[in-house]
Amino acid sequence: MTEGKISKRIALFALPIFIGQLFQQMYNVADSLVVGNVLGKQALAAVTSSGSLIFLIVGFIYGVFVGAGVVIGRYYGAQRYDMVHRAVHTTVAFGLAAGLFLTVFGIIFTPHILKLMNTPEDVIDKSIIYFRFYFAGSIGSVLYNSFNGIYQARGDSRHPLYYLMIASITNVFLDILFVKYLGFGIKGAAIATAISQFLSAGISFFKLTRVDDVHRITVKDIRFDLHLLKEILATGLPTGVQNSVIGFANVIVQSNINVFGSDAMAGCGSYSKLEGFAFLPVTSFSVALTTFTSQNLGAKKYDRVKKGAAFGLASGVAIAEIIGLIFFILAPILIGIFDREHTPEVIAFGVRQARTEALFYCLLSFSHCMAGIIRGSGKTTVPMLVMLICWCVIRVSYITAITHYIKDITVIFWAYPLTWALSTIAFTLYFFKADWMHNFERKEEKMLKKRGA
């Protein structure tokens, strides 16, 4: 990432992430498609409403892996390979511990959380079954993401793609087998997902133990290096806290949607699965920009960072908006494929949400890409504060205040584009007013002067 044509490096790094996330989203959607068309709208509501709760619980840990990737990438860019080795093994050790914690926490507390979310009586039993089986396999998901962070910090986004493709195809096959033919019901979808996650984690681990490079994993070296763990947590905790609090805000949003019944849950949940496709360019360019920024700052190539930021922002925003336009036009058809009964109420809820939010995906992409650039510089507190204030405090306050007076679900939908716009304004002001890149250049000049003296 520190050499060659900038646009080519970022695009070639982002493309496998994009395709990988596409497959990931496809197997998330596969659960909903199979369940909705085989088991009906209550089961569809139970599965499709899962996203906000899962993100609430796992978002913190995934944020720490972002910090791990930044630390590994920076040491790699600086060619400090001994530190890369120690950081890699600390990341894996954290993944093992975090995965075990999530498994226990998810199984025990799922019923209590779902009740707090105002989950309707005709859905809650199915939701509990789905979540408990899902979290029974969460260690596979956590470990895959820890391995994925190691690959991406090294600049390798291809191998995680291959493993995710294998897992995605396996998940679709097992979904159909378990739910449609073996009659496992809703738990079959969760079991299929868990098996697929363990498969992708297993393949990733196997490859990392045999790769001939500085990020190779040696089993006997998997342990916590307290110095590096502290550095990883210092870098990743703001992102983890940001993810968790945003996840909490989305759970509040989902709780307000649940009040409108299972039709609203199924329709809005179906839209959320489709919305995940809009996140693909957002995620791919954001991750690429984080890695690109961290490596080039480590190599002290500041002008290259600026040019990469401009290219990544423009590309991510343009692609996200094109997807949004497609969703706006095709919303009735796309929502309808999830419900075997084509219930008009279910489709209406999903279409209304799509046509409220889809044309504003450009704002969502801009915020995430800008956060990726700033996060790659090690300033993870800034995107955390912006997103916490805009996407949590303001979003929840808006919904709580407005829904008290206006009992219309569209009011809830507008919470997203409004808060995306606020975060876009905040990031723009910081990027152009704080002059954070110039601070890196000044520090480098001072160091050079001291050495010369």
MOMOKA-V739385 format. One record per residue. N is the residue number from 0. PHI is phi in degrees with one decimal (* if undefined). PSI is psi in whole degrees, 0 to 359 (NA if undefined). D_LAST is the distance of its C-alpha to the last C-alpha in Angstrom with 1 decimal. Layout:
BEGIN
n: (N N)
phi: (PHI PHI)
psi: (PSI PSI)
d_last: (D_LAST D_LAST)
END
This chain:
BEGIN
n: (0 1 2 3 4 5 6 7 8 9 10 11 12 13 14 15 16 17 18 19 20 21 22 23 24 25 26 27 28 29 30 31 32 33 34 35 36 37 38 39 40 41 42 43 44 45 46 47 48 49 50 51 52 53 54 55 56 57 58 59 60 61 62 63 64 65 66 67 68 69 70 71 72 73 74 75 76 77 78 79 80 81 82 83 84 85 86 87 88 89 90 91 92 93 94 95 96 97 98 99 100 101 102 103 104 105 106 107 108 109 110 111 112 113 114 115 116 117 118 119 120 121 122 123 124 125 126 127 128 129 130 131 132 133 134 135 136 137 138 139 140 141 142 143 144 145 146 147 148 149 150 151 152 153 154 155 156 157 158 159 160 161 162 163 164 165 166 167 168 169 170 171 172 173 174 175 176 177 178 179 180 181 182 183 184 185 186 187 188 189 190 191 192 193 194 195 196 197 198 199 200 201 202 203 204 205 206 207 208 209 210 211 212 213 214 215 216 217 218 219 220 221 222 223 224 225 226 227 228 229 230 231 232 233 234 235 236 237 238 239 240 241 242 243 244 245 246 247 248 249 250 251 252 253 254 255 256 257 258 259 260 261 262 263 264 265 266 267 268 269 270 271 272 273 274 275 276 277 278 279 280 281 282 283 284 285 286 287 288 289 290 291 292 293 294 295 296 297 298 299 300 301 302 303 304 305 306 307 308 309 310 311 312 313 314 315 316 317 318 319 320 321 322 323 324 325 326 327 328 329 330 331 332 333 334 335 336 337 338 339 340 341 342 343 344 345 346 347 348 349 350 351 352 353 354 355 356 357 358 359 360 361 362 363 364 365 366 367 368 369 370 371 372 373 374 375 376 377 378 379 380 381 382 383 384 385 386 387 388 389 390 391 392 393 394 395 396 397 398 399 400 401 402 403 404 405 406 407 408 409 410 411 412 413 414 415 416 417 418 419 420 421 422 423 424 425 426 427 428 429 430 431 432 433 434 435 436 437 438 439 440 441 442 443 444 445 446 447 448 449 450 451 452)
phi: (* -95.3 -133.2 87.7 -65.7 -62.5 -60.8 -67.4 -63.1 -67.6 -65.2 -68.2 -76.7 -73.1 -60.7 -62.3 -64.0 -59.9 -65.6 -62.8 -65.6 -61.4 -65.7 -61.5 -65.8 -64.6 -82.1 -67.0 -68.6 -58.2 -54.0 -68.9 -63.3 -66.5 -63.9 -64.6 -87.3 -105.2 -105.7 103.0 -73.2 -65.6 -65.4 -61.3 -61.6 -63.8 -80.2 -72.1 -84.7 -78.8 -57.2 -66.5 -69.1 -62.8 -65.2 -59.0 -80.8 -97.1 -60.4 -61.0 -67.4 -64.3 -63.2 -63.7 -66.6 -62.0 -61.4 -61.7 -62.8 -64.6 -64.2 -62.0 -61.8 -68.0 -66.9 -67.2 -62.1 -85.4 61.5 -98.9 -72.1 -65.4 -71.6 -59.4 -59.2 -68.0 -67.0 -60.2 -73.6 -68.0 -62.4 -65.1 -61.1 -64.3 -61.3 -63.0 -64.6 -67.1 -63.2 -64.1 -61.9 -61.9 -59.8 -66.8 -62.1 -63.6 -66.8 -75.4 -98.9 -52.0 -59.5 -66.0 -66.5 -63.4 -67.8 -65.3 -85.1 59.7 -64.8 -60.3 -61.2 -78.2 -122.1 -61.9 -62.6 -66.8 -63.9 -61.0 -59.7 -62.6 -65.7 -64.8 -69.8 -62.2 -73.4 -62.6 -107.1 -67.3 -61.8 -64.1 -65.0 -63.7 -65.0 -59.3 -68.4 -67.5 -66.9 -61.5 -62.5 -66.0 -58.7 -67.7 -63.0 -76.0 96.2 -107.1 -107.3 -79.4 -63.1 -58.1 -62.7 -59.7 -69.7 -70.1 -62.3 -61.3 -65.4 -64.5 -62.9 -62.0 -63.7 -62.0 -60.5 -70.5 -55.7 -63.7 -63.9 -72.4 -84.2 -84.2 -100.2 -96.2 67.4 -74.3 73.0 -66.2 -66.6 -61.9 -66.2 -68.2 -63.4 -60.4 -63.8 -61.8 -61.7 -65.0 -66.2 -63.5 -64.2 -64.7 -65.7 -63.3 -65.7 -61.1 -63.9 -57.4 -65.9 -67.8 -80.2 -121.8 -69.3 -96.2 -159.1 -69.1 -93.5 -65.4 -94.4 -113.4 -54.4 -68.2 -93.9 -73.1 -163.6 -82.6 -94.4 -60.4 -63.6 -73.3 -60.6 -61.8 -66.7 -64.1 -66.7 -60.9 -81.7 -91.9 -59.1 -56.9 -67.7 -62.7 -62.6 -57.4 -60.4 -66.1 -71.0 -64.2 -59.7 -62.1 -62.2 -68.8 -65.0 -61.9 -60.6 -62.5 -62.7 -69.9 -67.6 -58.9 -60.5 -82.8 100.4 -68.4 -63.4 -65.4 -61.1 -68.2 -67.0 -70.6 -65.7 -64.2 -62.2 -62.1 -66.3 -70.1 -60.0 -55.8 -68.5 -69.4 -74.5 -60.6 -66.4 -60.8 -66.5 -64.6 -74.6 -63.7 -65.2 -61.5 -69.3 -63.0 -65.9 -59.9 -65.6 -64.9 -67.8 -74.7 -68.7 -60.8 -87.4 62.4 -107.1 -72.0 -64.6 -64.7 -62.1 -62.0 -66.9 -64.5 -61.5 -62.9 -65.8 -63.6 -63.2 -62.5 -68.2 -61.8 -66.1 -62.8 -66.9 -61.8 -70.9 -62.5 -62.4 -60.1 -64.5 -62.9 -62.8 -59.8 -75.0 -97.8 -52.1 -61.0 -69.6 -67.5 -66.2 -64.1 -72.4 -85.3 -109.8 -62.6 -89.2 49.2 -61.3 -56.3 -66.3 -61.5 -63.7 -62.2 -62.0 -64.7 -65.9 -61.8 -67.6 -60.5 -81.5 -86.1 -104.7 -59.7 -74.4 -106.7 -61.7 -60.5 -69.4 -61.3 -65.0 -59.3 -63.4 -67.6 -66.1 -63.6 -62.4 -62.7 -64.6 -66.7 -65.3 -65.0 -81.9 91.9 -90.7 -74.3 -69.0 -63.2 -62.4 -60.9 -65.0 -60.6 -73.0 -65.8 -68.4 -78.1 -92.4 -119.5 -59.8 -68.9 -62.6 -66.5 -62.6 -60.7 -64.0 -61.3 -73.4 -73.0 -67.4 -64.6 -107.5 -119.3 -90.4 -132.1 -65.3 -62.6 -58.7 -66.3 -60.1 -68.7 -59.9 -72.7 -61.4 -64.6 -77.2 -62.5 -64.1 -65.1 -67.1 -61.6 -63.0 -63.7 -65.6 -62.9 -62.6 -66.7 -62.3 -95.4 -99.0 -74.7 53.4 -65.4 -66.3 -64.1 -63.0 -63.0 -64.8 -64.0 -61.4 -65.0 -62.3 -63.0 -63.1 -65.1 -66.0 -64.4 -64.5 -67.4 -69.2)
psi: (348 357 158 181 129 309 321 317 314 317 317 330 320 328 311 325 318 311 320 315 328 314 321 315 325 323 340 318 326 318 312 319 313 313 315 322 345 319 346 179 331 316 322 317 320 320 314 337 6 338 313 321 318 317 324 316 320 347 323 313 320 327 322 324 330 316 320 318 321 315 313 315 321 317 326 316 327 0 34 79 335 322 326 314 314 321 321 313 331 322 316 318 318 321 318 312 316 321 318 318 314 321 311 314 313 318 319 315 357 309 319 319 317 324 321 336 9 35 127 153 327 359 332 322 317 323 317 314 312 312 320 317 325 312 341 335 14 335 327 317 316 315 320 318 327 318 322 318 324 313 312 324 329 346 12 105 0 313 317 327 313 316 325 324 317 315 322 314 319 319 317 314 314 326 308 317 309 318 313 317 326 352 33 348 206 331 335 323 319 320 318 317 316 315 318 321 318 324 312 322 318 316 318 316 315 315 318 336 352 354 141 74 177 340 16 140 130 120 316 345 0 106 167 123 110 323 313 326 318 317 319 316 320 325 322 336 317 319 320 315 317 311 315 317 322 320 319 318 320 329 321 317 313 323 322 325 321 331 333 1 178 331 316 319 316 315 312 326 322 319 319 326 320 323 331 331 328 334 347 307 329 309 314 316 327 313 317 319 325 312 315 314 314 318 318 330 321 325 1 38 79 321 325 323 316 315 321 321 316 316 314 318 312 317 313 317 315 314 319 321 325 316 319 319 320 316 319 318 317 12 313 320 315 318 322 336 347 336 114 332 352 48 121 322 318 312 320 317 314 318 319 319 317 317 352 323 330 323 356 14 335 323 320 315 317 315 315 318 319 319 322 319 310 323 322 338 357 355 65 344 326 304 329 310 317 313 326 316 312 314 352 291 307 319 311 319 317 311 315 317 313 317 342 329 330 110 65 127 337 329 321 318 322 346 327 302 327 316 332 319 319 318 325 316 316 315 322 316 318 316 319 340 322 337 46 328 323 330 320 317 320 318 319 319 318 318 318 322 320 319 322 326 NA)
d_last: (32.6 29.1 30.8 33.8 35.6 34.9 38.4 39.8 37.5 38.2 41.9 42.3 40.7 42.6 46.0 46.6 45.7 48.1 50.9 50.2 50.5 53.6 55.2 54.2 55.7 58.7 59.4 58.9 61.4 63.7 64.3 65.4 67.5 69.4 69.9 70.9 73.3 74.8 74.8 74.9 73.1 72.8 71.0 68.9 68.0 66.9 64.6 63.2 62.3 60.1 56.8 55.7 56.6 54.9 51.7 51.8 52.0 49.7 47.2 45.1 44.7 44.0 41.3 39.6 39.8 37.9 35.1 35.4 35.2 32.0 30.4 31.7 30.8 27.2 26.8 28.7 26.5 23.4 25.6 25.6 29.2 29.8 29.1 31.4 34.1 33.9 33.8 36.9 38.9 38.1 39.3 42.5 43.2 42.8 45.1 47.8 47.7 47.7 50.5 52.7 52.1 53.0 56.2 57.5 56.5 58.0 61.2 61.8 60.8 61.9 65.3 63.9 61.3 63.9 66.3 63.6 63.1 66.7 67.6 71.3 73.9 74.9 71.4 69.9 71.5 70.4 66.8 66.7 67.8 65.3 62.3 63.2 63.6 60.4 58.3 59.9 57.9 54.7 52.8 53.2 51.7 48.7 47.9 48.2 45.7 43.2 43.7 43.4 40.1 38.8 40.1 38.7 35.2 35.3 36.5 40.1 42.6 45.5 46.6 47.0 49.1 51.4 51.9 52.6 55.1 57.0 57.0 58.1 61.0 62.0 62.0 64.3 66.7 66.8 67.2 70.3 71.6 71.1 72.1 74.7 76.4 75.9 76.4 73.4 73.1 69.9 68.4 68.7 66.0 63.6 64.4 63.7 60.3 59.4 60.5 58.5 55.3 55.7 56.3 53.1 51.1 52.8 52.1 48.5 48.0 49.9 47.7 44.4 45.6 46.1 43.4 41.2 37.8 35.1 37.1 40.2 41.9 43.1 45.8 45.0 41.3 42.5 41.3 39.2 35.6 35.1 31.3 31.9 35.1 33.3 30.7 33.6 35.7 32.9 32.6 36.3 38.0 37.6 39.2 41.8 42.7 42.8 45.2 47.4 47.8 48.5 50.9 52.5 52.9 54.5 56.8 57.9 58.5 60.5 62.5 63.5 64.6 66.6 68.7 70.2 71.6 71.4 71.9 68.8 66.9 68.1 67.5 64.0 63.1 64.1 62.0 59.0 59.4 59.4 56.5 54.5 54.7 52.9 50.0 49.5 47.3 45.7 44.8 43.9 41.5 40.0 39.3 38.1 35.6 34.3 33.7 32.3 29.9 28.7 28.2 26.4 24.1 23.4 22.7 20.6 23.2 23.6 25.8 28.1 28.6 29.8 32.2 33.5 34.1 36.2 38.3 38.9 40.0 42.4 43.9 44.5 46.1 48.3 49.7 50.3 52.3 54.4 55.4 56.1 58.5 60.3 60.7 62.1 64.7 65.8 65.5 69.3 69.5 66.3 67.2 70.8 70.0 69.0 72.4 75.4 77.7 75.9 76.4 76.1 74.5 71.7 71.0 71.1 68.5 66.1 66.6 66.1 62.7 61.6 62.6 60.9 57.5 57.2 56.3 53.2 51.5 49.0 47.6 47.5 45.6 43.1 42.3 42.0 39.8 37.5 37.4 36.5 33.5 32.1 33.1 31.2 28.0 28.6 29.9 33.4 34.3 34.6 37.3 39.0 39.4 40.6 43.1 44.3 45.0 46.5 48.2 49.3 49.7 50.8 52.8 54.7 55.3 56.7 59.0 60.2 60.9 62.5 64.6 66.1 67.8 68.0 69.4 68.3 66.1 64.6 62.8 60.9 60.1 58.4 56.0 53.9 53.4 52.9 50.0 48.5 48.4 46.7 43.9 43.4 42.9 40.5 38.3 38.3 37.2 34.3 33.2 33.1 32.4 29.8 27.5 26.3 24.9 22.6 21.2 20.2 18.5 16.5 15.4 14.3 12.3 10.5 9.9 8.6 6.1 5.0 5.4 3.8 0.0)
END
